[in-house]
Amino acid sequence: MRVLVAEDEEILAELVATGLRRAGFAVDTVYSGDAALAYLGLHDYDVVVLDRDLPRVHGDDVARRLVASGSRTRILMLTASGSMEDRVAGLDLGADDYVSKPFEFPELVSRVRALRRRSARPVPPQLERHGIRLDTVRRSALRDGRELDLSPKEFTVLQLLLEADGGTVSAEELLERAWDANADPFTGAVRVCMSKFRAKLGEPALIRTVQGVGYAL
């Protein structure tokens, strides 16, 4: 759900981030190894797309520290070093996957999704509850057979609520998992999104607000 792109080529970093956001991920970007370590210490990322040749702190050292900390964040190394020896070295550092530049973007998105599935508890490709059917592969959602026109953010919120299987998901968790680091926790972003989302779901209402706790489906 949440991805950190650590790439010193700023234009490439933003292109990768934009594409991943369109695929439904919450994405932050940094351009140096020390910034990557700072963000990884602050937020719970599912995947970090990590360039090996980062300034200030090398990408290899970022990978070493992340692995040593016992983090569940999966590492996808994205680098111009594409030889077999380089791939082996990267994987030996603790990377979970390795993509060489130049790359095909659909493949990168697919690999990030695969790593995200490995970082979380197993979730079936289709989730259903109370007439809601969500397909996480095709990224489609239906209510009683009616297609729901959801934004990427709303799709992610719905997936989190369905994965909770009737349990309550806090606003803080929704903000952490579905929004990026630029989201202001005091703007009521979750409340505004939930209001629009409920309108799209229609009647009868399915999302219950648990006062002082969060939301449940």
Secondary structure, DSSP 4 states (H G I P E B T S, - for coil): -EEEEE-SSHHHHHHHHHHHHHTT-EEEEESSHHHHHHHHHHS--SEEEE-SS-SSS-HHHHHHHHHHTT---EEEEEES--SHHHHHHHHHTT-SEEEESS--HHHHHHHHHHHHHHHS----SEEEETTEEEETTTTEEEETTEEP---HHHHHHHHHHHHTTT--B-HHHHHHHHS-TT--TTTTHHHHHHHHHHHHH-SSP--EEETTTEEE-
